[in-house]
Amino acid sequence: MYLAKIRITLRPSILDPQGKAVQHAITTLGVGNVADVRMGKYVEVKIASGSEKEAREKTDEICRKLLANPVMEDFAYDLVRSE
C-alpha cells in the first residue's frame, strides 16, 4: 500500500485570481513583504500496489486523467509506503 501526496498548481503563465485575492487579504491584515501568492490543491490517494513503480504509474494516470488540467496545471507528488 502506498500513499500518494499530490500537489496541483497552476502553471506560472496562468493568472491566479484566487491567489491575488489572498495576497490582498494578507496585506489588509498588516502582514508585509508578501510578494506573490499562488493557490493550488492538495490530494491524498491510497493506492494498493505491490511495487513503487506500479504505484507511480497509477498516480501519474490519476493526475493526468482526472485531477490536473494539463493545459493549465502542473502536478507533483510524493509516494510514501503505508499500511
Secondary structure, 3 states (H helix, E strand, C coil): CEEEEEEEEECCCCCCHHHHHHHHHHHHCCCCCCCCCCCEEEEEEEECCCCHHHHHHHHHHHHHHHHCCCCCEEEEEEEEECC
